[in-house]
Amino acid sequence: MDVKEYVDGLAKGAREASRAVARASTALKDAALEAMAAGVLDARDELKEANRRDLQAGREAGLSGAMLDRLELTDKRIDGMAGSIRKVAMLRDPVGRVIDGWVLANGLKVDKVRVPLGVICMIYESRPNVTADAASLCLKSGNAVILRGGKEAINSNLALHRCIAEACESVGMDGRAVQMVDTPDRAVVNELLKADAYIDVVIPRGGAGLIRTVVENSTIPVIKHYEGVCHTYVDASADVDMAVAICHNAKCQRPGVCNAMETLLVHQDIAEAFWQQMHPVFQREGVELRGCPTCCEMVPDMKPATLEDWTTEYLDKILAVRVVRSVEEAIDHINRYGSGHSDAIVTSDLRSAERFLDEVDSATVFVNTTTRFDDGEQLGLGAEIGISTDKLHARGPMALEELTTYKWRVIGNGQLRE
């Protein structure tokens, strides 16, 4: 295969399709999404069979339990994909929305209006539901998208893409609006990252190695979905029962996802009472604890933490834990070692909560709830294409508005500049 010719074909097709999608009516885009959701449900057996092949290959390749969990397509997850697509269809179309506007003294009418980004290249790992989320969000926001999933999910992704392409074409939309790289050849990724004549933005979603590779090799602007080194801080005034429930959910519900807790900080005044209840829960769940010296004294089977543990996204049932002396020390730890993704405080002290919200420099900050809520669908955005840890052009869960930019419209009636 001529890799450059292959990539140019994808990228040129996406660029041509993007012009039509940008002009598409809300009704047409929503019809495509409804057809896509119905197609996913109709192809349930095909999707599960394709996914079975991926899971088998993953087990043979030695993928971890957490990674296999991310990869698996159950009936519930297939229903969830279709439901998420339909939620996106119900959301307000951002394209053409006037963000701001005014009339100048000379009579010129100035508007700032949302428009699509154009062509998006999405490079991601493991989770097949990202294919459906990315396709639906890009279509609704008037963009074309080139999808490149990980080799571990190639059969699942190709089966999903067939549903998506058929859905687009069934309502008269250019099927090239959503394209899927159908080869695991890494040379294709390198060529995509240089296709700046056709692609407007690259969004990588996966492990740190993938993100670094994309950033270092791309000639196209990149919005990073970087590591989720997420923290929960249990303050001195916290309700212990609430804190235990939140920490259990944040770590154990799905440890292999980016918004799972990776470091737990506990105030020294509540540490003993907290660990008496928390430790048996983590023991039952099989969570390996790596702690500071104070924590190791309280919990005999805890391993000593290293400096590397404070900056590690485990994506597994491993947790770094530390006792701190104050909310200030907790905030300092998070800002020093965290990745700016999702961080939470459990507290009954309003001042501590407000200080945490104001001073923790992360994309999403929580009070008295779990970091697992940092998700586009959970926060009412319908779905997400990723969670950006950048500050430009998007931050936090990226949904419809974050997949648009804006342009200025200036309307006059003959005014001339003096």
N, C-alpha and C positions, 0 to 999 in steps of 0.2 A: 504493500500500500504506500502511495505517495502521501506522506503525512501532511505536507503543506497544501497539496491539492485538496485533500479531505477536509482540512480545517477551513480553507478558503470557501469551499462549497457550503459548509455549515454557516459560517459567519456572513457570507454574502446573502444567503437565503434568509437568515435572521434579520439582517438589515432591511431587506426588501419587505419582509413581513411586518417589521416594526412600524413602517409608515402606515400600513393599513390598520394595524391594531390601534395605533395612536388616534386614528380617525373614527374607530368603531364606536357605535352608540352603546350606551349602558345596557340597553335591552339585548343587543347582540352578544355582548360580553357575558351577561348573566345567562343567556340561553346556552352559550358554550360551557359555562360552569355547571349548569344543571345537567347537560348531556354528559359532562365529565363525571359527575357524581354518580349518575345512573350507570354509566359504563363501568365504573369501578365495582359497583355492587353486582352488576351482571357478570363480571369476569372473576368473581370471588374464587371459584375453583381453580381457574387458570393462574391467578395470583398466588394462591397457596401452594400450588404445585411448583411454580417457579421459585417461590421462597423456600420450599423444602430443599430444592437443589442447592440454594445458597447456604442454608443452614448446615447441610451435610458437608459441603466444601469447607465451611467455617470450622466445624468440629475437627475435620481432618487437618486443617491448617493450625489448630491449636488456639483458636480465638477464646478469650476469656468468657466466663458466664455472663458478665455484664455486657460484653460486646455482642454476644449471641442474643441477649435479651433485646438490645437495640435493633437488631437485624430482623427479629421474628415478626411475621405478619399473622396475627390471630384474627378470628372472626370479629372480635371486638375492635381491633385496630383497623381492620378494613372498614367496618361501620363508622369508626371515628374519622377516617380519611374522607369518606363520602360526606359525613356530617360537617366536617371542617370546610370542605369545598362549598357546600351550600350556605354555610355561615358567611363566607367571603362574598358570595353572590348577593346576600342580603345587606351587606355593608354599603354605605354611601360611597358613590364613585368620586374619587378625589380629582379626576382629570377635569380641567376647566373651572375648578373652584377658585373664586377670587379671594386671595389671602388678605389683600389690603388694596386701598384705592383712594384717590383724591382728585380734586380739580384745582389746577393752578390758577393764579391770578390772571394769567393770559388766556385762560379758557381751555388749556390742554387737559384732557382727561387721562389720568395715569392709573393703570391697574397692574397688580402683581398676581399672576395666575399660575396655578399648578399645571404642569405638563409632565409626561412620562420621561424617564431617564433615557429610553431608547432600546439598546440591546444589552442585556445583562448576562454575564457568564457565571453560573453557579457551580462551584466545585465543592463536593461534600463527601462524607464517609458514612457508611453503615446504615443509617435509618431510611428505609424506603418511603416513609411518610413525608420526608423532606421533598421528594419528587412531586408529590401531589400538592403540598403546601406552596412550594416555589412556583409551580405552574399556575395555580389558581391566583396567587397574589400578583404575579407578573402580568397575567392576562387582564385582571380586573383593573390594574393601574396603567394599562395601555402599553405595556412593554413586551418585546419579544425576549425569549430566554433560551440559552444553550445550557443544558444540564449535563454535568459530568459527575456521576456518582462513583463510589468506591467499587473496586473489583469484587469485594465480598458480597455486594448486593446487585451484581450486574443482571442476573436473570430476573429478579424482582423488579428492578427499575425498567428494564426493557418491556416487560409485560405491562407495567403501569403506563409507560409512554405510549404503547399501542392504544390503550383506552383513551388517553388524552388527545392524541393526534386524530383518532377517529371521531371523537366528540367535536373537535374544532371544525373538521371538514363537514360534519353532518349538519352544521348550522350555517355553512358558507364562510367560515373564517379560514384564513390561510393556515394550513397545518404546520408550516415552517415557523409559526409564532412560538412553538414549543418544540425544541429539538433536543435529542439525546445522543451523546457520544456513545457509540455502540461497541467500542473497543477499550480494553484496559491498558493499551499502550501508553506509557507515560510521556512519550514524545508528543502525543496529541496535546497534552496539557501545556507543555512548553511552547508549542506553536500557538495555542489559544491565547496564552499570556502575551504574545507579541502581536496579536491581531487588532491593534489599536485603530486601524482604519475602519473597522466595523463594530467593535465592541466598546461600549461606553463605560462599563464598570464591572469589576470582578468581585464576587462575594464568596470567599472560602469559608467552609464550615466543617470543622473537624479538629484533629489533634494539633498540638503545637508545631510538629514537624511539617504538616501540610501548610499551616498558616505561614510559617517562615519561608518555605519554598515558594509560595505564591508571591509574597511580598518582595522577596529578593530577585525574582525573575520577571515580574510583570512590568510591562511598559504602559499598562492601563491602570487608572485609579482603582484602589482596593479598599473595600470596607471589611474590616476584620471581625470575625466571630472568634475571639481569642479565648484563652483558657478560662475556665470557670473555677478559680480558687475562691470558693464561697465560704463565708464565715457566719456562724451564729454566736452572739455574745449573750450570756446569761448574766444579767445585772444582779447586784446585791438585793434589790427589791423584787425580784422576779417571783411569780407564783411557781413553785417547784413542779407541781403537777402539769401546769401549762408548758413549762420549759421542757420537761421530759417528753411530752407529746410532740411538741414542735421539733425538737432535735431528732426524735425517732423518725418522724416523717421526712425531715430534711435530708437525713442520711440514708434511710433504709427503704423508702418507698420505691425509688429507682436510682440506685447508686451510680449507674453508668451514664447519667446525663449531666449536662453542663451546669444546671442550677442545683445540683445536689451539694449539700454541705461537705466541705473538705477539712475545715478547721473549726474546732469548738473552743471558745474562750469562756471561762467561768470566773466570776468575781470571787475573791478569796473568802469573803464573809458568808457565802452561800455554798461554797464548793463541797463541803463535807455532806451537807444535807442533800444536795443535788446528786452527788455521785452514789449515795446510798440507794437512790431510786433509779438512776440512769444506768449504772453499771450492769445490773441484771438484765436490763432490756437489750443493751448492746451485746452482752454475752449470749443471750438467746438468739439474736440475729446473726451471730458469727462475725461481728465487727472487730477487726484488729485495731487496738488503740496504741498510739504512739504519743507519749506525753512528756511534759517538762518535769524537772525533778520533784516538784511539789505534787503533781498529779501521780507520779510513780509511787510516791510514799502512800498516797490515799488508796490507790488501786494496785495491788501487788502484782497482777499478771500483765500490767501495762509495760510496753517496750519504751525505752528512752527515745525521745524524738531527736532528730538531727536538724541542722539548719535547713537542709534540703526539704524536710517534711513541711516546713511552713510555706513553701512556694510550690508544692506539688498538687496537681490535679490528678487524684488517684483513679477516678471513675470506677471505683470498686469499693468493697466493704473494708476500707482502711480509713482511719480518722486520726488527724493530729489534734491534740488537746493541750490547753495551757491554762494555768491559773493566773489571773491578773489582779492588780491591786485597785484599779479604778476604771471608770468609763474612758478616761483620757488614755490610759495604757492600752485598752482594747482598741480604741480608734487608731492609735498610733500603730499598733500591730497590723491592723487591717490595711491601712494606707501604705504601710511599708512592704508587706508581703503579699497582699491580695492582688487580684488581676483586674479589679474595677468592674466586676460582673454583677454579683448579687450578694448582699450582706444584710444580716438581721440582728435586731436586739430584742431580748425578752425582758421586760421591765414593767414596774408599776409606778415608776418615777417619771413624771412628765418632763422634768428638766433633762434627765438622762436621755429620754426618747428624742426630744428636740435637738439636743446636742449631737446625738448620733445621726439624725437625719441631715443636719446642717453640715457636719464635718467629715463624714465618711464619703470619700471621693469615688463613688461607684455608680454604675449606670442605673441600678435599681436598689433602693434601700427600704427595708421592711421593719415594722414595729409589731411585735407580738403575733407573728405569723411566720410561715415557713418560706424559705428561699425557693421552694418548688413552684411557687406561684409566678416566678419570673418567666412567663410564657405568654406569647401573643394571644392565644385563645383564652387562657385563664384570666388575662387582664382586659378582656372584652374587645380585642383587636381582630377577632375572627380566626387568625392564624399568624404565623410569623415565617419569615424567610431566614431568620437567624437572630441572634442577640449580639448587637455590636458593642464591643468594648472600646471603640474609637470615640472621639468627640466631634469629628467631622466626617461625613455629613449627617450621620445618624448615630444615635446612642440608645442602647437598650433594645427591647424587642422591635424588630423591623417589620412593619406591616405595610398597608397601602400607602399612607402618606410618605413613609420613608423611601418608597420606591418611585417617588416623583421628585422633580426639581421645580423650578419656576422660571417664568419669563416675564418681561415687562411689556405691556401693551400701552402705547401712547396714541391717543386719538385727538386730532385737531380739526380745524376748519380753515386752514390756510395760514396759520401763525408762522412767522419767520423770526429767527434769532437775530437780535441786534448786536 
